[in-house]
């Protein structure tokens, strides 16, 4: 009996020493952000090596995972959705090119609500519902005069938040309507949560053709959903962020001080720099076409920010404009779920958080194209 008690005592001491010797750290995303720097550590790569011989990515424009860890990648050019398991192995391809049930024409946005895969089938101007196993359920036509879906996110209860952009073609100076609506899992419209006029583009008739002319640095609407279903919406004219409840509407808001950044000649050169135009003889020359130069308007100052993302703990990441253009994708302001400012974080690698990133379980997906033009979809973990 004495020997047994001695062994228990020794074991207890060893366990206690081990616990004291091991650094104890609450390694939440919030704690990582407080250090001021973050790393994006690659965890998983999905490419042609994880797919059947005759299957590959032609594009990858929207990526979502479900509660069971399955990953769905929207291939816009191939007009299908590719499904993978949590290890990156190809499970099946959902849909094909066409107009019938279960077919797509340029699918562009996807989300998963409960056990339903919802697809914005842009070429067919409809929203489609499939089971996550790929079985077609229904499609809902989206009339052009109601708007065009820009972003979709599912709420924990299975409802869906959809942003629509209503465009007034031929009325170049008329802003677009940004409308954020609440929909049932069957895509029945419940109500409008938020609306705001934005001037993202000027849609003008030029030489008998409709042309959209991007309006740089125009204030815009950004939004995301927290893990518990709070809808976070911000209009970047000011540094103010609102919290909405799907039932009660706007609940609260917070603001943050910022110094407006002036639009410079360098900004204008960067905006036009990658554009090309075609001459009357059919040759291509570097530089923006004359009508783009004529109808593009630059404001004096940039808006307060250019993106907001809510992570898997409810923290709010804001990509603000900076004087150094090269820094804009590598620095972000971070706030706690209630709006308390945590600080400014720097991303240490040459990997930036993608626009409209969906952070799930502390990780997000990014799309890379290698030197041979092959597409890789990479899962990154946010780490210190």
C-alpha positions as MATLAB code, in Angstrom:
seq = 'XXXXXXXXXXXXXXXXXXXXXXXXXXXXXXXXXXXXXXXXXXXXXXXXXXXXXXXXXXXXXXXXXXXXXXXXXXXXXXXXXXXXXXXXXXXXXXXXXXXXXXXXXXXXXXXXXXXXXXXXXXXXXXXXXXXXXXXXXXXXXXXXXXXXXXXXXXXXXXXXXXXXXXXXXXXXXXXXXXXXXXXXXXXXXXXXXXXXXXXXXXXXXXXXXXXXXXXXXXXXXXXXXXXXXXXXXXXXXXXXXXXXXXXXXXXXXXXXXXXXXXXXXXXXXXXXXXXXXXXXXXXXXXXXXXXXXXXXXXXXXXXXXXXXXXXXXXXXXXXXXXXXXXXXXXXXXXXXXXXXXXXXXXXXXXXXXXXXXXXXXXXXXXXXXXXXXXXXXXXXXXXX';
ca = [
       0.000    0.000    0.000;
       2.847    2.311    0.894;
       4.529    1.639   -2.470;
       1.326    2.412   -4.382;
       0.881    5.733   -2.538;
       4.492    6.649   -3.301;
       3.991    6.042   -7.002;
       0.831    8.158   -7.002;
       2.729   10.937   -5.254;
       5.609   10.791   -7.754;
       3.170   10.780  -10.690;
       1.298   13.769   -9.231;
       4.563   15.704   -8.845;
       5.616   14.932  -12.396;
       2.273   16.072  -13.810;
       2.353   19.269  -11.752;
       5.898   20.054  -12.874;
       4.954   19.415  -16.484;
       2.027   21.824  -16.291;
       4.194   24.500  -14.643;
       6.996   24.042  -17.174;
       4.679   24.271  -20.205;
       3.860   27.884  -21.187;
       0.124   28.354  -20.769;
      -1.335   30.678  -23.381;
      -4.832   31.459  -24.474;
      -4.095   31.114  -28.151;
      -7.313   32.660  -29.388;
      -7.312   34.842  -32.470;
      -7.781   37.844  -30.198;
      -4.585   37.002  -28.324;
      -2.738   36.557  -31.607;
      -3.912   39.977  -32.790;
      -2.738   41.622  -29.567;
       0.860   40.704  -30.463;
       0.598   43.039  -33.464;
       1.788   40.559  -36.095;
       0.148   37.493  -37.603;
       1.270   34.714  -39.898;
      -0.771   32.826  -42.448;
       0.419   29.234  -42.252;
      -0.529   26.964  -45.187;
      -2.412   23.875  -43.981;
      -3.829   22.276  -47.106;
      -3.503   22.647  -50.879;
      -6.160   21.529  -53.352;
      -5.095   21.314  -56.997;
      -5.145   18.931  -59.951;
      -3.112   16.387  -57.955;
      -6.070   15.801  -55.608;
      -8.598   15.373  -58.433;
      -9.355   12.697  -61.033;
      -7.226   12.747  -64.164;
      -9.804   14.542  -66.305;
     -10.738   17.111  -63.630;
      -9.001   20.414  -62.927;
      -9.770   24.014  -61.964;
     -10.565   26.417  -64.769;
     -11.253   29.103  -62.165;
     -12.040   29.336  -58.454;
     -14.170   32.330  -57.507;
     -16.040   31.365  -54.325;
     -15.109   28.861  -51.609;
     -17.133   27.634  -48.623;
     -16.999   24.690  -46.213;
     -19.868   23.061  -44.333;
     -20.195   21.903  -40.721;
     -18.861   18.458  -41.639;
     -15.667   19.884  -43.158;
     -16.541   19.369  -46.817;
     -15.247   22.110  -49.103;
     -17.150   23.514  -52.098;
     -15.292   25.473  -54.780;
     -17.224   27.409  -57.396;
     -15.606   27.028  -60.817;
     -17.041   29.915  -62.821;
     -15.438   29.016  -66.140;
     -16.230   25.291  -65.945;
     -19.805   26.028  -64.800;
     -19.731   23.602  -61.897;
     -19.109   23.261  -58.169;
     -16.308   20.942  -57.076;
     -16.717   19.213  -53.703;
     -13.800   17.967  -51.583;
     -13.472   16.277  -48.200;
     -11.558   17.825  -45.292;
      -8.290   16.263  -46.520;
      -8.647   17.874  -49.958;
      -9.686   14.731  -51.812;
     -12.171   15.275  -54.632;
     -15.591   13.861  -53.752;
     -17.729   14.884  -56.710;
     -18.474   17.597  -59.227;
     -21.898   19.207  -58.939;
     -23.565   20.583  -62.077;
     -22.521   21.134  -65.658;
     -22.918   23.750  -68.382;
     -26.540   24.320  -69.368;
     -29.862   25.909  -68.495;
     -31.823   22.990  -67.083;
     -32.271   21.749  -63.510;
     -28.890   21.009  -61.954;
     -27.054   22.910  -64.685;
     -25.185   26.220  -64.468;
     -23.989   28.996  -66.703;
     -21.181   30.928  -65.023;
     -21.933   30.237  -61.317;
     -20.304   33.001  -59.308;
     -21.255   32.878  -55.616;
     -21.977   29.970  -53.274;
     -22.902   29.464  -49.636;
     -24.079   26.570  -47.477;
     -27.212   26.977  -45.354;
     -27.916   23.922  -43.194;
     -27.603   21.022  -45.656;
     -28.297   23.137  -48.718;
     -25.843   24.468  -51.254;
     -27.041   27.802  -52.643;
     -25.553   29.019  -55.935;
     -25.821   32.342  -57.743;
     -26.061   31.094  -61.350;
     -25.137   34.372  -62.987;
     -25.424   33.394  -66.646;
     -28.937   32.036  -66.100;
     -29.937   34.915  -63.766;
     -31.158   32.625  -61.014;
     -30.395   31.326  -57.545;
     -30.217   27.537  -57.330;
     -30.613   25.244  -54.345;
     -28.968   21.820  -54.208;
     -28.420   19.424  -51.355;
     -24.799   19.263  -50.267;
     -24.723   15.864  -51.992;
     -25.472   17.660  -55.257;
     -29.141   16.813  -55.730;
     -31.110   19.622  -57.396;
     -33.911   21.078  -55.215;
     -35.168   24.239  -56.925;
     -34.184   27.439  -58.693;
     -35.472   30.976  -58.214;
     -35.299   33.514  -61.037;
     -33.704   36.877  -60.169;
     -35.233   39.576  -62.399;
     -32.766   42.131  -63.658;
     -34.783   45.037  -62.257;
     -34.560   43.586  -58.719;
     -30.780   43.593  -58.686;
     -27.831   41.276  -59.122;
     -26.499   39.186  -56.201;
     -23.055   40.324  -55.065;
     -22.491   38.316  -51.901;
     -24.236   35.593  -49.893;
     -23.773   34.339  -46.337;
     -25.819   31.867  -44.292;
     -27.049   32.562  -40.754;
     -26.808   29.885  -38.041;
     -30.594   29.298  -38.233;
     -30.432   28.478  -41.961;
     -31.684   31.828  -43.245;
     -29.574   33.535  -45.889;
     -28.324   37.111  -46.212;
     -27.979   38.239  -49.838;
     -26.600   41.521  -51.107;
     -28.199   42.749  -54.339;
     -26.916   45.541  -56.535;
     -29.624   47.316  -58.526;
     -28.210   49.030  -61.602;
     -29.805   51.800  -63.641;
     -28.386   51.148  -67.096;
     -28.059   54.148  -69.352;
     -28.286   56.611  -66.457;
     -24.569   57.130  -65.978;
     -24.678   59.542  -63.069;
     -27.305   57.613  -61.128;
     -25.898   55.585  -58.204;
     -26.546   51.897  -57.785;
     -28.741   50.626  -54.954;
     -27.004   48.273  -52.537;
     -29.717   46.181  -50.872;
     -29.004   43.624  -48.137;
     -31.957   41.281  -47.686;
     -32.990   38.395  -45.445;
     -34.184   35.192  -47.150;
     -35.514   31.867  -45.902;
     -33.627   28.602  -46.608;
     -36.032   28.192  -49.569;
     -34.977   31.656  -50.807;
     -38.274   33.321  -50.000;
     -37.668   37.001  -49.357;
     -38.455   37.959  -45.752;
     -37.377   41.594  -45.560;
     -34.784   44.219  -46.424;
     -32.304   44.759  -43.597;
     -30.280   47.591  -45.122;
     -30.047   49.720  -48.257;
     -27.626   52.382  -49.409;
     -26.895   54.159  -52.678;
     -23.348   53.643  -53.946;
     -21.548   54.849  -57.065;
     -19.389   51.830  -57.875;
     -19.673   52.327  -61.625;
     -21.114   54.661  -64.193;
     -23.227   52.594  -66.589;
     -23.268   54.642  -69.782;
     -24.212   54.136  -73.415;
     -21.107   54.894  -75.458;
     -21.090   54.279  -79.204;
     -24.341   52.277  -78.979;
     -22.958   50.014  -76.258;
     -23.469   49.951  -72.501;
     -20.158   50.443  -70.712;
     -19.475   50.276  -67.000;
     -16.862   52.786  -65.912;
     -15.429   52.040  -62.455;
     -15.475   54.979  -60.060;
     -12.361   54.587  -57.882;
     -12.349   55.342  -54.149;
     -16.093   55.802  -54.007;
     -17.589   54.957  -50.564;
     -19.034   51.452  -50.559;
     -20.928   48.982  -48.377;
     -19.123   46.087  -46.704;
     -20.623   43.429  -44.467;
     -20.135   40.031  -42.894;
     -21.759   37.724  -40.332;
     -20.465   36.776  -36.875;
     -20.534   33.137  -35.644;
     -23.621   33.798  -33.504;
     -25.490   35.384  -36.413;
     -24.933   39.089  -35.853;
     -24.823   40.988  -39.158;
     -21.998   43.527  -39.294;
     -22.546   46.275  -41.900;
     -20.451   49.344  -42.675;
     -20.641   52.165  -45.223;
     -17.114   53.456  -45.756;
     -17.978   57.136  -46.100;
     -17.182   57.318  -42.381;
     -15.364   54.914  -40.071;
     -18.557   53.629  -38.492;
     -19.701   50.016  -38.185;
     -23.268   48.867  -37.414;
     -24.595   45.691  -35.817;
     -27.870   44.218  -37.070;
     -30.089   41.437  -35.812;
     -32.048   39.537  -38.473;
     -35.270   39.958  -36.487;
     -34.864   43.278  -34.665;
     -32.884   45.244  -37.240;
     -30.149   47.685  -36.259;
     -29.027   47.134  -32.676;
     -25.936   49.295  -32.145;
     -22.874   50.809  -33.807;
     -19.377   52.048  -33.053;
     -16.990   54.475  -34.705;
     -13.215   54.762  -34.910;
     -10.998   57.794  -35.426;
      -9.068   57.936  -38.664;
      -7.119   60.445  -40.712;
      -8.495   60.851  -44.267;
      -5.946   60.007  -46.943;
      -5.732   62.190  -50.020;
      -5.999   60.706  -53.510;
      -2.666   61.372  -55.239;
      -1.463   61.434  -58.819;
       0.317   58.167  -58.047;
      -3.046   56.633  -57.124;
      -4.492   57.751  -60.438;
      -1.525   56.366  -62.378;
      -1.846   53.037  -60.559;
      -5.555   52.858  -61.333;
      -5.121   53.469  -65.071;
      -1.765   51.681  -65.326;
      -2.997   48.199  -66.171;
      -5.585   49.251  -68.721;
      -5.307   48.874  -72.490;
      -7.276   50.257  -75.411;
      -7.833   49.283  -79.025;
      -7.079   51.657  -81.878;
      -9.204   52.094  -85.013;
      -6.827   49.751  -86.878;
      -7.395   47.015  -84.294;
      -4.016   47.199  -82.580;
      -3.818   47.209  -78.775;
      -2.018   50.003  -76.943;
      -1.181   50.466  -73.292;
      -3.318   52.967  -71.424;
      -6.940   53.619  -70.626;
      -9.369   54.353  -73.481;
     -10.388   57.981  -73.928;
     -13.935   57.444  -72.652;
     -12.595   55.869  -69.452;
     -10.329   58.854  -68.881;
     -13.202   61.243  -69.555;
     -15.825   59.723  -67.263;
     -13.693   58.459  -64.378;
     -13.941   60.779  -61.386;
     -11.547   60.746  -58.459;
     -12.607   62.186  -55.095;
     -10.204   64.355  -53.103;
      -9.967   61.815  -50.302;
     -10.213   58.048  -50.061;
     -13.033   56.517  -48.032;
     -12.396   55.366  -44.464;
     -11.689   51.742  -45.413;
     -11.925   49.211  -48.243;
     -13.033   45.948  -46.578;
     -14.381   44.430  -43.361;
     -14.170   40.751  -42.421;
     -15.554   39.049  -39.320;
     -13.436   36.125  -38.133;
     -14.584   32.855  -36.570;
     -14.510   34.367  -33.057;
     -16.537   37.439  -34.017;
     -13.583   39.847  -34.113;
     -13.836   42.479  -36.844;
     -10.930   43.040  -39.234;
     -10.907   46.286  -41.205;
      -8.643   46.913  -44.173;
      -8.109   50.664  -44.047;
      -6.485   52.838  -46.685;
      -2.861   53.761  -46.028;
      -0.454   56.307  -47.452;
       1.826   53.518  -48.667;
      -0.141   51.536  -51.267;
       2.064   48.461  -50.804;
       1.018   48.234  -47.144;
      -2.744   48.212  -47.648;
      -3.066   44.434  -47.948;
      -0.608   43.726  -45.132;
      -2.030   45.866  -42.332;
      -5.476   45.716  -40.758;
      -7.317   47.338  -37.864;
      -8.854   44.786  -35.510;
     -11.791   45.152  -33.107;
     -13.368   42.857  -30.540;
     -16.927   41.622  -31.233;
     -18.370   44.551  -29.252;
     -16.317   47.117  -31.179;
     -13.484   47.633  -28.683;
     -10.274   48.425  -30.573;
      -7.605   45.728  -30.230;
      -4.949   47.326  -32.396;
      -3.320   47.351  -35.785;
      -1.897   44.054  -37.056;
       0.763   43.391  -39.651;
       0.688   40.309  -41.857;
       4.275   39.115  -42.016;
       4.229   37.007  -45.196;
       3.609   37.915  -48.797;
       0.097   36.485  -48.419;
      -2.825   38.835  -47.934;
      -6.291   38.088  -46.641;
      -8.414   37.820  -49.804;
     -11.292   40.188  -50.440;
     -14.524   38.804  -49.001;
     -12.580   36.105  -47.193;
     -14.649   33.717  -45.113;
     -12.758   32.857  -41.917;
     -13.914   29.538  -40.462;
     -12.282   27.899  -37.424;
      -9.398   30.356  -37.598;
      -8.599   29.515  -41.226;
      -9.412   30.883  -44.659;
      -8.974   29.892  -48.316;
      -6.960   31.728  -50.953;
      -6.480   31.113  -54.682;
      -3.051   31.080  -56.310;
      -1.988   30.584  -59.933;
       1.474   29.134  -60.550;
       3.891   29.913  -63.386;
       2.265   27.272  -65.598;
      -1.168   28.830  -65.119;
      -2.409   26.009  -62.867;
      -4.768   27.025  -60.083;
      -4.151   26.043  -56.466;
      -6.638   26.593  -53.674;
      -4.766   26.902  -50.372;
      -6.095   26.814  -46.838;
      -4.234   29.086  -44.410;
      -4.369   29.070  -40.630;
      -4.063   32.388  -38.785;
      -1.167   32.046  -36.349;
       1.229   34.130  -34.241;
];
